[in-house]
Amino acid sequence: MTTFLLSLTLASTPSDAPTVRARAALAIAFADATPPTYEQQLAKAVREGRPLVVWVGQPVRHVGGCVCVGCDSFPEAGREAVVIGVPVGNRVVRVDLPGRPSDAAVRRAIEKGSQ
């Protein structure tokens, strides 16, 4: 993928060398970006006091107002599940949803966990 982006960048740039080098460097930097880890997103959720939504064994979907992350597996969760950590005072309430729940079901679980 990096090679493809680099070649696309080089093919679509002006012929002056400094511009070509700068665009190639940017293409490589962004092509090699990795998604944030569970640990990074957990720290962010705690720091910002926002719910953490962990998409287990499925693509990550964004949920407004939450910190989201994907994992291949998660302790005591099914092969496909959504695990939500809702900050309540000085603790975190865990709510598990099996399978591939809808966005509305995830929102309801966040509300339930915050009560």
C-alpha angles and dihedrals in degrees: 000000000000091000091050093051092045093051091046090051093048093047093052099046132094116263098251110111101225092055092047092051093047094050092046090052091051092049092052093046094052096039092058095048111128125207116258118270127243090252092053093048093045090054090048093050092049092046092049097037092235130137117266115223114196116195105205118202094348141077117289116252123195117244114193115247093014137097109237133197138165128229133179091223139002132195113273093357128116125252088267117028146121117239116195126195112197118191111229114175108308096341139065121235114212119215120183125201118189124224122354106328123192122256088253091055090050090051091049090051091051090051091047091050093051094057 
